């Protein structure tokens, strides 16, 4: 009987199935119960709803006006989900999770291709599923999960072609490039092209033109051309030029599109967003020189370094831009750490354990404020698991699997407790309910100034006027007028309206946690939050 059970669990298919059941248990429950994550998710859940409503799948709109700053593939995929499952948060997040799981499986296949080791490769999707940045993206960020999937897919099919010289992989390569382009534009070609070009130069291999200018290039060109031709027929050149010149070139070269951070910004992002694997990855690089003749390792290292280098030169830096390097970092790390070398030095283990201790206890401290006093039991439970982890991990040769085990409670608690409580600090859904209830039967307008919540449009199913700081007097005049108005503002605008003597009715105010770590700590220590105010003039 025991032998039968062992034979069942030795099956590779069973191991893969158990892995995906495990990840599903962490990611899938309650996916439709978390409020929409502003500021990004609101665009990718509302725009497909409006396109479906209008019956126009070429011209994307948000807030009932053109939104053509991104290609439409992410919208089309959500529309398909809406048609099957209905218009809902669940339908949109199902698409995100589908491609996240596909990314995990593709990364596993990539690792098998390179390492030829099933047991080692199963660590790759496990590591990715327990990586902070992917945990966040898989809950809210469709477009960057899609882009990561198609970039990894294009590099996977290139490397299959490089190894096996089968033309069918050039077909899949070009299809992946085309779908990546229709997800986020030229970046889906530039990054793979940059990596492949440097790889072929470093390894002194020929074939760059054969890869990028094969007859299969038509499978990239045709769908992209058809979309932009359809867009041109309706809108002319304006939005096409704006997309390429402003949304891509200007976004890279001009700082006004996002926070301007220093050149080393992505090194810090890599350490935190890929924690704790980032420290093991850095340690594993000591073995790269010994394996430098391995072309697979060269390819993987370039796939990690070059995107980070590329985005470091950008004037618009966002932490999720380098998410696509983590699958390659995971495979390279495991490929460099063979069975003997996986026995990490004791000092190195102590450092990682200490950092995990600090990282998680800071997190649980935050949860202590967000949740109830019962959080102390969660902290005690984690402490017991952590102590057991330390006792076992320092005795065994393979450190990674025990590191995975101790991180599981962290992600389970996040998904099942913390995200629910964060709904209290993402007030768009509650504000929308109050507006719909309070404004029933009235012909009103909705103004949002300060903290912008694109999800209002999805929740309210109507147009919302999003105002910037220069439109303060427009907001003031609307509140002073006779037309029924709902205004949503931050604390600063609220105080300014009061000082100007504008009369309005406060319907509700909602606490809001700010996104920067220092500001969160300051809010929690002082028990003072930034607030979002809902007010009206009737």
C-alpha positions in Angstrom: 0.0 0.0 0.0 2.8 2.4 1.0 4.6 1.6 -2.3 1.5 2.4 -4.3 1.1 5.8 -2.6 4.8 6.6 -3.2 4.5 5.6 -6.9 1.5 7.9 -7.3 3.3 10.9 -5.8 6.5 10.2 -7.8 4.5 10.8 -11.0 5.5 14.2 -12.5 2.0 14.9 -13.6 0.7 14.5 -10.0 3.4 16.8 -8.7 2.5 19.5 -11.2 -1.2 19.1 -10.4 -0.5 19.3 -6.7 1.5 22.4 -7.2 -1.2 24.2 -9.1 -3.8 23.2 -6.5 -1.5 24.7 -3.9 -1.1 27.9 -5.8 -4.8 28.1 -6.5 -5.5 27.7 -2.8 -3.4 30.8 -2.1 -4.6 33.0 -5.1 -8.2 32.1 -6.1 -10.5 32.2 -3.0 -12.3 35.5 -2.6 -10.9 37.1 -5.8 -14.1 39.0 -6.5 -14.5 40.3 -2.9 -11.5 42.7 -2.9 -12.4 46.1 -4.1 -11.0 47.3 -7.4 -7.4 48.4 -6.9 -6.9 52.0 -8.0 -5.3 53.5 -9.9 -4.6 50.9 -12.5 -7.2 48.1 -12.4 -10.1 50.6 -12.8 -9.0 51.2 -16.4 -8.8 47.6 -17.3 -12.1 46.6 -15.8 -14.2 49.6 -17.1 -12.8 50.1 -20.6 -13.9 46.5 -21.8 -17.3 47.1 -20.2 -17.7 50.3 -22.3 -16.4 48.7 -25.5 -18.9 45.8 -24.9 -21.7 48.3 -24.3 -20.8 50.3 -27.5 -20.3 47.2 -29.6 -17.0 48.8 -30.8 -13.9 46.6 -30.3 -11.4 48.9 -32.1 -12.0 52.2 -30.3 -11.4 51.8 -26.6 -13.0 54.3 -24.3 -12.8 55.0 -20.6 -15.3 57.3 -18.8 -17.1 57.4 -22.2 -14.2 59.2 -23.9 -11.3 57.8 -26.0 -8.7 55.9 -24.2 -6.2 54.9 -26.9 -2.9 55.1 -25.0 -2.6 51.3 -24.9 -3.3 48.6 -27.5 -6.5 46.6 -27.0 -5.5 42.9 -26.3 -6.1 43.2 -22.6 -9.5 44.7 -23.2 -10.4 42.0 -25.7 -9.5 39.2 -23.3 -11.7 40.8 -20.6 -14.5 41.2 -23.0 -14.4 37.5 -23.8 -14.6 36.8 -20.1 -17.5 39.2 -19.7 -19.4 37.5 -22.5 -18.9 34.1 -20.8 -19.2 34.9 -17.1 -21.0 38.3 -17.1 -19.6 41.8 -16.4 -18.1 41.6 -12.9 -14.8 41.9 -10.9 -14.6 38.1 -10.9 -14.5 38.0 -14.8 -11.7 40.5 -15.0 -9.6 38.9 -12.3 -10.1 35.5 -13.8 -8.2 36.7 -16.9 -5.4 37.9 -14.7 -5.1 34.6 -12.9 -5.3 32.6 -16.1 -2.3 34.3 -17.5 -0.5 34.3 -14.2 -0.9 30.5 -14.0 0.1 30.3 -17.6 3.3 32.3 -16.8 4.1 29.9 -13.9 3.7 26.9 -16.2 5.7 28.5 -19.0 8.5 29.4 -16.5 8.5 25.7 -15.4 8.8 24.5 -19.0 11.6 27.0 -19.6 13.5 25.7 -16.6 13.0 22.1 -17.8 14.4 23.1 -21.2 17.5 24.6 -19.6 18.2 22.5 -16.6 16.9 19.1 -17.8 15.9 18.6 -14.1 12.3 18.2 -13.1 12.9 18.3 -9.4 14.9 21.5 -9.6 12.5 23.1 -12.1 9.4 22.7 -9.9 11.0 25.2 -7.6 10.7 27.9 -10.2 6.9 28.3 -10.2 6.9 27.9 -6.4 9.4 30.7 -6.1 7.5 33.0 -8.4 4.1 32.3 -6.7 5.7 33.3 -3.4 7.4 36.5 -4.7 6.0 39.7 -3.4 5.7 41.6 -6.7 3.9 38.7 -8.5 1.6 38.3 -5.6 0.5 41.9 -6.0 0.4 41.9 -9.8 -1.7 38.6 -9.9 -4.4 40.3 -7.8 -4.7 43.5 -9.8 -2.5 44.2 -12.8 -3.7 42.5 -16.0 -1.5 44.4 -18.5 1.8 43.7 -16.8 1.0 40.1 -16.2 0.2 39.8 -19.9 3.3 41.6 -21.0 5.5 39.5 -18.7 3.9 36.3 -20.1 4.4 37.3 -23.8 8.0 38.5 -23.3 8.9 35.2 -21.5 7.0 33.3 -24.2 8.9 35.0 -27.0 12.3 34.3 -25.3 11.3 30.7 -24.6 10.4 30.0 -28.3 13.6 31.8 -29.4 15.7 29.6 -27.2 13.9 26.5 -28.4 14.7 27.5 -31.9 18.3 28.3 -31.0 18.7 24.7 -29.6 16.6 22.7 -32.0 16.5 24.8 -35.2 12.9 23.9 -35.9 11.0 26.6 -37.8 7.8 26.1 -35.9 9.4 27.9 -33.0 9.9 30.9 -35.1 6.2 30.9 -35.8 5.4 30.8 -32.1 8.1 33.4 -31.5 6.5 35.9 -33.9 3.0 35.2 -32.6 4.2 35.9 -29.1 5.8 39.2 -30.2 2.6 40.2 -32.0 0.4 39.5 -29.0 2.9 41.3 -26.7 2.8 44.3 -29.0 -1.0 44.3 -28.9 -0.7 44.3 -25.1 1.7 47.2 -24.5 3.3 48.2 -27.7 7.0 48.4 -28.9 8.4 47.4 -25.5 7.3 43.8 -26.2 9.7 43.8 -29.2 12.5 46.0 -27.9 13.2 43.9 -24.8 13.4 40.5 -26.4 15.2 42.0 -29.4 17.8 43.6 -27.2 18.4 40.4 -25.2 18.6 38.2 -28.3 20.9 40.6 -30.1 23.4 40.9 -27.2 23.2 37.1 -26.6 24.1 36.3 -30.2 26.9 38.9 -30.1 28.4 37.6 -26.8 28.2 33.9 -27.9 29.4 34.8 -31.4 26.4 33.1 -33.0 24.8 34.2 -36.3 21.2 34.3 -37.0 19.7 37.6 -35.7 18.2 38.4 -39.1 17.0 34.9 -39.6 15.1 35.1 -36.3 13.6 38.5 -36.8 13.1 38.6 -40.6 11.8 35.1 -41.3 8.6 34.5 -43.4 6.8 34.0 -40.1 7.3 37.7 -39.4 3.9 38.1 -41.2 2.2 36.5 -38.1 3.5 39.5 -36.2 2.9 42.2 -38.8 -0.6 41.3 -40.0 -2.6 41.4 -36.7 -0.7 44.6 -35.6 -1.3 46.2 -39.0 -5.0 45.3 -39.1 -5.6 46.9 -35.7 -3.8 50.1 -36.4 -5.4 50.3 -39.9 -8.8 50.0 -38.3 -7.9 52.7 -35.8 -6.6 54.9 -38.6 -9.9 54.5 -40.5 -11.9 55.9 -37.6 -9.6 58.4 -35.9 -6.8 59.2 -38.4 -3.2 59.6 -37.4 -3.6 61.6 -34.2 -3.9 58.8 -31.7 -1.5 56.5 -33.5 1.2 59.3 -33.4 0.4 60.0 -29.8 0.8 56.4 -28.8 4.2 56.0 -30.4 5.6 59.5 -29.8 4.1 60.3 -26.4 3.2 57.1 -24.7 6.4 55.3 -25.6 9.3 57.7 -26.6 8.3 60.6 -24.4 7.5 58.3 -21.5 11.0 56.9 -21.7 12.8 60.2 -22.3 10.7 62.8 -20.4 10.1 62.7 -16.6 6.6 64.2 -16.3 4.9 60.8 -16.9 5.9 59.4 -13.6 8.2 59.6 -10.6 11.8 60.5 -11.5 14.0 58.1 -9.6 17.8 57.6 -9.5 19.7 55.3 -11.7 20.1 52.6 -9.0 16.4 52.5 -8.2 15.8 49.1 -9.8 18.6 47.5 -7.8 16.6 48.4 -4.6 13.3 47.2 -6.3 14.9 43.9 -7.2 16.1 43.3 -3.6 12.7 44.0 -2.1 10.2 42.8 -4.8 12.1 39.5 -5.2 12.7 39.0 -1.5 14.1 36.7 -0.1 15.1 35.0 -3.4 17.0 38.2 -4.5 19.7 37.5 -1.8 20.0 33.9 -2.8 20.2 35.0 -6.5 23.1 37.4 -5.7 24.9 34.7 -3.8 24.4 32.2 -6.7 26.3 34.6 -9.1 29.5 33.6 -7.4 29.2 30.3 -9.4 28.6 32.0 -12.7 32.2 32.3 -13.7 32.7 28.5 -13.2 29.7 28.0 -15.5 30.3 30.9 -17.8 30.8 28.6 -20.8 27.2 27.5 -20.5 25.2 29.5 -23.1 22.0 28.9 -21.2 23.4 30.7 -18.2 24.6 33.6 -20.4 21.1 33.9 -21.9 19.4 33.9 -18.5 21.8 36.4 -17.0 21.3 38.8 -20.0 17.5 38.4 -19.6 17.9 39.6 -16.0 20.5 42.4 -16.4 19.5 44.0 -19.7 15.8 44.8 -18.8 17.0 46.3 -15.5 19.7 48.3 -17.4 17.2 49.4 -20.1 14.6 50.7 -17.6 17.3 52.3 -15.5 17.9 54.8 -18.3 14.2 55.6 -18.5 13.0 58.9 -17.0 9.8 57.2 -15.9 10.5 54.4 -13.5 7.8 52.1 -12.0 8.6 49.1 -9.8 6.5 46.7 -11.9 8.5 47.4 -15.1 11.2 44.8 -14.2 8.7 42.0 -13.1 9.6 40.1 -16.3 13.2 39.5 -15.0 12.1 37.3 -12.0 11.3 34.1 -14.0 14.8 34.3 -15.5 16.4 35.1 -12.2 14.7 32.0 -10.6 15.9 29.6 -13.3 19.4 31.0 -13.3 19.7 30.8 -9.5 18.6 27.2 -9.5 20.8 26.3 -12.5 23.9 27.8 -10.7 23.2 26.2 -7.4 23.7 22.5 -8.0 23.0 19.9 -5.3 26.2 20.5 -3.3 26.2 24.2 -3.7 22.6 24.5 -2.5 24.1 24.1 0.9 24.4 27.8 1.5 27.0 29.1 4.1 25.6 29.3 7.6 26.4 33.0 7.8 24.3 33.6 4.6 21.4 31.6 6.1 21.5 33.6 9.3 21.3 36.9 7.3 18.3 35.6 5.2 16.5 34.3 8.3 17.1 37.6 10.1 15.7 39.6 7.1 12.7 37.3 6.9 12.1 37.8 10.6 12.2 41.6 10.2 10.2 41.7 7.0 7.4 39.5 8.3 7.1 41.1 11.7 6.9 44.6 10.2 4.1 43.2 8.0 2.3 41.6 10.9 2.7 44.8 12.9 0.9 46.6 10.0 -1.8 43.8 10.1 -2.1 44.3 13.9 -3.2 47.9 13.3 -5.4 47.0 10.3 -7.1 44.0 11.8 -8.3 43.3 15.3 -6.4 42.4 18.5 -6.8 38.7 17.5 -4.0 39.3 15.1 -1.7 38.5 18.0 -2.7 34.8 17.6 -1.6 35.0 13.9 1.8 36.4 15.0 2.2 33.6 17.6 1.3 31.0 15.0 3.9 32.4 12.6 6.5 32.5 15.4 6.0 28.8 16.0 6.3 28.0 12.3 9.4 30.3 12.1 11.1 28.6 15.0 10.5 25.2 13.5 11.8 26.4 10.2 15.0 27.7 11.8 15.6 24.4 13.7 15.1 22.3 10.6 16.6 24.5 7.8 20.0 24.8 9.4 20.4 21.1 9.7 19.3 20.1 6.2 21.3 20.4 3.0 18.5 21.9 0.8 17.6 25.3 2.3 15.2 26.5 -0.4 12.3 24.2 0.3 12.2 25.1 4.0 12.3 28.8 3.0 9.3 28.2 0.8 7.4 26.5 3.7 7.9 29.4 6.1 6.6 31.9 3.5 3.3 30.2 2.9 1.5 31.5 6.0 2.6 35.0 5.0 0.8 34.8 1.7 -2.2 32.9 3.1 -2.8 35.6 5.7 -2.3 38.3 3.1 -4.9 36.9 0.8 -7.5 35.8 3.4 -7.2 38.6 5.9 -5.1 41.7 5.0 -6.7 42.3 1.5 -10.2 42.2 3.0 -9.3 44.8 5.6 -7.6 47.0 3.0 -11.1 47.4 1.5 -11.7 49.9 4.3 -8.9 52.0 3.0 -9.9 51.8 -0.7 -13.2 53.6 -0.4 -14.4 53.9 -4.0 -16.9 51.0 -3.7 -18.4 52.4 -0.5 -18.5 56.0 -1.8 -20.2 54.7 -5.0 -22.9 52.9 -2.9 -23.6 56.1 -1.0 -23.9 58.2 -4.2 -26.2 55.7 -5.8 -28.4 55.6 -2.6 -28.3 59.3 -1.9 -28.8 60.4 -5.5 -31.6 58.0 -6.4 -34.1 59.8 -8.7 -31.9 62.9 -9.1 -30.1 64.1 -12.2 -26.6 64.8 -10.7 -23.0 65.0 -11.7 -20.0 63.4 -10.0 -16.7 65.3 -9.5 -13.5 63.7 -8.2 -10.6 65.8 -7.2 -7.4 64.9 -5.4 -7.0 61.2 -5.2 -8.2 59.9 -8.5 -10.4 56.7 -8.4 -11.0 55.4 -12.0 -13.0 52.6 -10.5 -15.8 55.1 -9.7 -16.9 54.8 -13.4 -17.3 51.0 -13.1 -19.1 51.1 -9.8 -21.4 54.0 -10.8 -21.9 53.0 -14.5 -21.8 56.7 -15.4 -19.4 59.5 -16.4 -17.3 61.0 -13.6 -15.5 64.4 -14.0 -11.9 63.9 -12.9 -10.3 67.2 -11.9 -6.8 68.3 -11.4 -5.5 71.0 -9.0 -5.9 73.7 -11.6 -9.6 73.0 -11.8 -10.3 73.9 -8.1 -12.4 76.9 -9.1 -14.5 74.7 -11.4 -15.2 72.4 -8.4 -16.0 75.4 -6.2 -18.4 77.0 -8.7 -20.2 73.7 -9.2 -20.7 73.3 -5.5 -22.0 76.9 -5.3 -24.4 76.3 -8.3 -27.9 74.9 -8.3 -27.1 71.8 -10.3 -27.0 68.7 -8.0 -23.3 67.7 -7.5 -21.5 65.0 -5.6 -17.9 65.9 -5.0 -15.1 63.5 -3.8 -12.0 65.3 -2.5 -8.9 64.7 -0.4 -8.3 66.4 2.9 -6.4 69.2 1.4 -9.1 70.2 -1.0 -11.8 69.8 1.7 -10.0 72.2 4.0 -9.5 74.7 1.2 -13.2 74.6 0.4 -14.1 75.2 4.0 -11.7 78.2 4.3 -13.3 79.7 1.1 -16.7 79.5 2.9 -18.2 77.1 0.4 -21.4 75.5 1.8 -21.8 71.8 1.3 -23.2 68.8 3.0 -20.7 66.1 4.2 -22.2 62.7 3.5 -19.3 60.6 4.6 -15.5 60.6 5.1 -13.3 57.5 4.7 -9.7 56.8 5.9 -7.1 56.1 3.3 -3.7 54.6 3.8 -1.0 56.2 1.8 1.2 54.0 -0.4 4.7 55.0 0.7 6.2 53.0 3.6 7.3 56.1 5.6 3.9 57.7 5.3 2.1 54.5 6.3 4.3 54.2 9.4 3.7 57.9 10.3 -0.1 57.4 9.9 -0.1 54.3 12.1 2.1 55.7 14.8 0.1 59.0 15.1 -3.2 57.2 14.4 -3.9 59.9 11.9 -5.0 59.0 8.4 -5.5 60.9 5.1 -9.2 61.1 4.4 -11.4 61.0 1.3 -14.5 63.1 1.7 -17.9 62.7 -0.1 -20.0 65.8 -0.1 -22.9 67.3 -2.0 -24.6 70.7 -2.5 -28.2 69.3 -2.0 
